[in-house]
Amino acid sequence: MDRIIKTLPPPSSLSVSVVSFLNAKLNEKEDLEQASSLLSELRTQCHVLDQSLSDLNTQFRNYLINHASHSDRTGALLRDIDAKLGDLQSASCSSSPDGGSGKVLGEELPALAKEVARVNTVRTYAETALKLDTLVGDIEDAVSSTVKRTLRREPSTKSSEEMRSVAIRTLKLTEETLRLVAKTHPQWTRLVSAVDHRVDRALAILRPQAIADHRSLLTSLGWPPPLSTLNSLGPESKRTTDAQSPLFTMKGDLKQQYCDSFLALCSLQELQRQRKSRQLEGQNREIALHQPLWAIEELVNPISVASQRHFSKWVDKPEYIFVLVYKVTRDYVDSMDELLQPLVDEAMLSGYSCREEWISAMVTSLSTYLAKEIFPMYVSQLEEESTSEKHLQARISWLHLIDQMIAFDKRVQSLASHSGILLSLQEDAKLEKLSSFSVFIDRPDWLDLWADIELTDAFDKLKPEIENERSWSTDVRGVAVLSAQEDNKSPAIASAFHQRFSAVIDRCQSLPSIELRSRFLKLAGAPIIHRFLGCLLFRCQEAEGLTALTDNDALMKVAKSVNAARCFESILKEWCEDIFFLEMGLNQDTSTDGNDFGSEESSGNGILYEEIKRLEEFRTGWVEKLSTVVLRGFDVCCRDYLKNKKQWQEKGEEGWMVSQTLVGALDYLQGKMSILEEGLNRVDFVGVWRSLAPGLDKLIFNGILMTNAKFSDGGVERLSNDLSVLFRVFGAWCLRPEGFFPKLSEGLKLLKMGKKQLQNCLAGGEIWLKENGIRHLTAAECEKIAKNRI
């Protein structure tokens, strides 16, 4: 027995896989009794593998013999062609002058050249097929040797790694040859397909074996590290943790073995990327060009499994889950840059950052757990028929989870930014990998539920603000005032709605894709604007229904509502110029496919076009209504003035610059306009008086100049004085107010003309009117005014 023990190799020369196998099979003394049966079983397996290897060698020899025969046939064909060329030369030299040589050159030579080209193609095909068969045979031999060494538990793993490296190098050479064949001879699809099939079979064995060896090596390194050793304190404790990381503590042969294994996985992945890129040439190759890094996934998977044992205890306190994931991600991110990134660069894996891959893999594992465990439980709590208190608590828990996700994403993306990634300029695919909100990509129903919760929460917070009458006051102390709110004289309620809508926008920005942001904004943001508009409309209709807007308080109520609409409209228009909203608007345009709404969206106002349009329609409608109310009141006040036709044959009252019956109407007009000027914002007040001026122009023109009233010189002077006072009211807001009363100005101009001019007016028609600056009156109106002049 002692003699047998001495023949065993020393433990240090045994591979990790052999040691683990012996530990599993011969763990106790009683297991030694089964050693003979174990030895017999291993010998049987080795015999089977030797037989398989022998069969493969026989098959390979047959392939070589077949290709040799093909080569012999090709040589015979070439010799035959040489003979024919010699005959052709002799025939051309001995040709008679009767045209026989021309026949050979004109008919037989092209056919012969075509046959030469065909034979050359056959020879090239045969040589390429032989080369590829040799390469694939070398790959299969290397893979077979690697598997056999693993099953036999050879003492040296170095030979296994060498054979794997040989297989990878041969695979790369084969792929280069296939790429060249596909480019130069695209018609040889069957040859390429046959080689791909054999290479795929080899890779189906090589990759799982490489991953299994890599996992076994990670276990021997002590990975994953105990989560209890992670430290969340300052920078000094972080450096201590890094020093205890298995990736930093490995040395010597163990470190070399890990680096070789990591490099082999990276090389295999780069090879797979090249193969998929070639096979999907001309198609969408994004899925082939960038896949998660296999070697990093092997680091993350065991950590994820170990972490989930803790996660199950923290379902009601998700903040602990996010803290743990962030700690693990942060504490090992530097080792990715320092130790693993050089290996990725050596494998020539272009476009890969170990820091980014590590972070994205950790975030993906967290998102997977949230999608499988956390969110389904929260959804079931919301869907349960229970008391309103429990439902409210479920909503609060959901919003708390979202808060934690937002905070986690910001911290994680800050880690990723150290690698030089500009997340604000990245495509959505990049953001999806670094965002825990990617759980909503496959579950839009959860996104809709979240939007409903956010909207309900916003309405609950806005309800007391809406019901508080002080919120509708322009001057409210202790409330943050927006610049747009101050400029537009908007009440505090606009600030309250703006804050709620801004909160929705902030939440929306956390989503990783334009489609999700657009959907969330439409579900949770747009209804807030609709509610705001509904409140404004209700207050205006209430004021109109109670007093028909004849009361000053009612006018101020409507004015403040118009100001609030103007404030919100200006904010939305400013936002829609931001790239964040422009992207969503463009995405909505492309997704509507000819929809009427999509055609409106493409007008340039972005995703909030409909809301902006409603606010604008509300504002312009009530501005028009305010000017109508003032015009109607002025009409009532000056009714006696318009009915008194005799006054235009008399001079004005002595001591009065304006007719006494017009004084009250002018006082009413100036009073109402003063109130509106004080209450309305500047832009909409301009709209009021510019809309009011044409109404007054039409009212006075039709009420005085278009009647049968006769105008003497004194009456013309009296009308001129009255109109100058009316113009002076509007002169406070413009330099030439008479320009906003075109009919009255031109009618007065006609009345002041001399008798001969009026006769020319009647005779000249429209041509004379245009030459004399009368552009807003028709010929019939001018004729009527001229006939009333006495």
BAMI-466792 format. One record per residue (C-alpha): x, y, z. Coordinates in steps of 0.25 Angstrom, whole numbers, plus 5000, padded with zeros to 4 digits. Each point is the difference from the previous one (the first is absolute). Example, Ala and Ser with C-alpha at 12.3 -4.5 7.8 and 13.67 -1.06 7.14 Angstrom:
BAMI-466792
504949825031 500650144998 
***
This chain:
BAMI-466792
500050005000 501250095003 500649974987 498750044993 499950145007 501450044997 499649994985 499050105001 500450154995 500150115011 498850085003 500650134995 500149944986 498549965000 499050094992 498950075008 499049924993 500749875004 500150045014 498550045001 499749864993 500849935010 499450085012 498649964995 500349854997 500949975012 499650095011 500149905011 500749875004 498849914996 500150064986 501349934998 499349874999 499350054987 501350044994 500149874991 498750024994 500350154998 501349964993 499249904991 499050104996 501050114997 500849894991 498749974993 499850154997 501450014995 499849884991 498850064994 500750144997 501249934994 499149924991 499350134996 501350074997 500549884992 498750014992 500250154998 501449974995 499549904990 499050094995 501050114999 500949914991 498949974991 499850154998 501450014997 500049894990 498750064993 500650134999 501349944994 499249934989 499350134997 501450064999 500449894991 498850024991 500350155000 501449984995 499549914989 499150104995 501150115000 500949904992 498949984990 499850154999 501550024998 499949894989 498950074993 500750135001 501249944993 499149944989 499450144998 501450064998 500449904990 498750014993 500150154999 501449994995 499749904989 498750064996 499750034985 499750134995 498549964998 499650065013 500149875009 500850085010 498950115001 499049895003 500849955012 500350135006 498550054998 499349885005 500849895007 500950105008 498950075008 499449865004 501449955004 500250135008 498749985007 500449855003 501350055006 499350105009 499049895005 501249905003 500750125007 498850025008 499849855003 501550005005 499850125009 498849945006 500749875002 501250075007 499150095008 499149885005 501349925003 500650115008 498750025008 499849865002 501449995006 499750125009 498749945005 500749875002 501150075009 498850075007 499349875003 501349935004 500350125010 498650005006 500049845001 501450015007 499550105009 498749925004 500849875001 501050075010 498950055008 499349875001 501349935003 500350105011 501550024994 500950055011 500450124992 498950104996 501150084993 499949914988 498550015000 500150154999 501049994989 499149914992 498950105002 500950114995 500449924988 498549984997 499750155002 501150044990 499649904990 498550055001 500550144998 500849954987 498849934995 499150125002 500950084992 500049904989 498549995000 499950155000 500950014988 499249894993 498750075003 500550134994 500749944988 499149884996 498650035006 499549894991 500749895009 498950015011 500049855002 501449995003 499950115010 498849945006 500649875001 501350065007 499150085009 499249885004 501349935005 500550125007 498750025007 500149865005 501450025005 499650135007 498949935006 501049925008 501150105001 499250125006 499349925011 501349935004 500750135001 498950065008 500049885010 501550015002 499950155002 498949985011 500849895006 501250105001 499250115006 499549905011 501449975003 500350155001 499050025010 499050074991 499050055004 500650075012 499150005012 499050125000 500350035014 501450054997 499550114991 500150145006 499250124997 500850105008 501050104995 501149994989 501049935010 499149895003 499749984986 501549984997 500049905011 498949924993 500750014987 501349945007 499149885005 499449984986 500449864994 500350074987 501150085007 500549895009 500349894990 501449984996 501049914993 499449884991 498650025006 500050154994 500649954987 498949894999 498950105002 500650104990 500149894990 498649955002 499450145000 500850034987 499549874994 498550045003 500250144994 500749944987 498849904999 499050115001 500850094990 500049884990 498549985002 499850154997 500849994987 499249874996 498650075003 500450124993 500449934988 498849915000 499050125002 500750084989 499050104994 499049985011 499850075014 501349965007 499950075013 499749875007 501349944995 500950125002 499850025015 499649905010 500350005015 501449965003 500049855004 501250005010 499350125007 498749935001 500749885007 500550105010 498650055003 499149884999 500649945013 499950135007 498550014996 499749875005 500750035014 499350135000 498649954998 500049935013 500150135007 499050074990 498949905005 500150065014 499950154995 498749994991 499350115009 501350085001 500550014985 501050115004 500949895006 500049924987 500550134992 501050035011 500649864999 500149994985 500650144999 501049965011 500449884992 500150074987 500850125005 501049925008 500449914988 499950104989 501550055001 500549854999 499349994986 500750124995 501449965006 500049854998 499049964990 500050114989 501449974995 499549864998 498850044992 500950094992 501049894997 498949914995 499650124990 498650015005 499750134994 498950095006 500149945014 500250065013 500249915012 499550115010 498750024992 499849854998 500249975015 499050125003 499049964990 500049855004 499850045014 498850094997 499549894991 500049905011 499350105009 498950034989 499849854998 499749985015 499150125001 499249954988 499949865006 499850025014 499750155004 499150064990 499049884999 499950015015 499750155000 499049984989 499349895007 499950095012 499450114992 499049914993 499549945013 498650045004 500250065014 499850135008 500450144994 501150005011 500749884995 499950044985 500650145004 501149935007 500349914988 500050134991 501050065010 500949875000 500050014985 500450144999 501149985010 500549884992 500150104988 500750105008 501049905004 500249964985 500250144996 501150025010 500749874997 500050034985 500650145003 501149945008 500349894991 500150094988 500950095007 500949875002 499949984985 500450144996 501449985005 500249914988 499850124991 498649964996 499150124997 498649945004 499350134996 500449974986 499949855000 499049924992 498849945008 500749864999 501250055009 499050065010 499249885001 501249925004 500350105011 498650025005 499149925010 498850064993 500349904989 499049915007 498950094993 500449974986 499449865000 498950045009 499250124995 498849965009 500950035012 500450144994 498550034998 499849965014 501150095005 499550124992 498649985006 500750005014 500850134997 498850074994 499149965012 501150055010 500150134992 498550035000 500049975015 501150105003 499350104991 498649995005 500250095013 500750104991 498950014990 498950015012 500850115007 499650144994 501350065004 500749914990 499250084989 500650135005 501250064992 500750055013 500249885009 501150015010 500949875003 499849944986 501149994990 499750094988 500449964986 500650114991 498949974990 499050005011 500550145004 500050054986 498649954997 499450055013 499649855003 499449955013 500749915009 499149884995 500950004987 501249985008 499449885008 499649934987 501350034994 500749945011 499249874999 500249994985 501550035002 500049885010 499449914989 501050054990 501249975010 499449855002 499849994985 501550034997 500449885008 499449914990 501049944990 499350014987 499350114992 498849914998 499849985015 500250155003 499050044990 499049905005 500250045015 499950144996 498749994993 499449915011 500550085013 500450144995 498950044989 498849975010 500650105010 500050114989 498549964996 499650015015 500750145001 499250044988 498749955005 500250085013 500250124992 498849984991 499149975013 500450135006 499850084988 498749944997 499650025015 500350154999 499350014987 498849935005 499850085012 500250154995 500249984985 501350075002 499450135003 500750005014 501450055002 500349885009 499549904989 500950074990 501249985009 499749865002 500049974986 501250094998 500849915010 499549874993 500550064987 501350045006 500249865006 499749934986 501050104994 501149965011 499849854998 500050024985 501350084999 500749895009 499549894991 500550074988 501350025006 500149865004 499649954986 501350064995 500949915008 500649874994 499349915010 498650044995 500450014986 500549865000 498649955005 499350094990 500849944989 499749865005 498650035001 500050054985 500649874995 499149915008 498650064996 500249954985 499150114994 499150025012 499350145000 500750025014 501349974994 499950104989 499750115011 501249955008 500950024988 499650155000 501250025009 499450025014 500449865005 499349905008 499250105008 499450074988 498649965003 500150065015 500750134995 498950014989 498949985011 500650115009 500150094988 498649984996 499550035014 500850125002 499750064986 498549975002 499950075014 500850124995 499050014989 498949995010 500650115009 500050104988 498649964996 499550035014 500750145001 499450034986 498649965004 500150085012 500550124992 498949984990 499050015012 500650135005 500050074987 498749964995 499450145002 501250064993 499849924988 498550024999 500150155000 500250044985 499650155002 501350035008 500849984987 499450134994 500450085013 501350055006 500549935012 499650045014 500750135004 501149965010 500049854997 501049944991 499249874999 498549984999 499449985013 499249874996 501449944997 500750035013 499349895007 500449904990 501450044999 500150005015 499549865000 501049964989 501250065007 499649945014 499849854994 501350014992 500750055012 499549885008 500449914989 501450064998 500349985015 499549865000 500449944987 501449974995 500650094990 499849914988 498649975002 499650145004 500550044986 499149904994 498850065008 500250144995 500449964986 498749924999 499250115007 500450114990 499549944987 498749975008 499850145005 500450054986 498949924993 499050045011 500250154999 500150004985 498749924998 499350085011 500450144995 500550004986 499249904994 498750065005 499250114994 500650105009 500450134993 501350075003 500350155000 501350065002 499850015015 499549855000 501349964993 500850085010 499249945012 500249864994 501550024999 500150055014 499349875005 500849914992 501350075004 499749975015 499649864996 501449984993 500750065012 499549895009 500749904991 501250094998 500549955014 500349874993 500550044986 500550124992 499050014989 498749955006 499250064988 500649884992 499249905008 498750084996 500150004985 498550024997 499850125009 501350064996 499749994985 498650045002 500450135008 501050034989 498950004990 499150095008 501150105001 500250004985 499550124992 498850004991 500849984987 500849895006 498849935004 499450014986 501349944995 499849895010 498649974994 500550014986 501449935001 499549875007 501049905006 501250054992 499950145006 499849945014 501349924999 500750124995 499650085012 500349905010 498549955002 500349855001 499049945011 498750064994 499249954988 499550104990 498649985005 500450045014 500850124995 498850054992 499149995012 500950085008 500250104989 498550024999 499850025015 501050124999 499350145001 
***
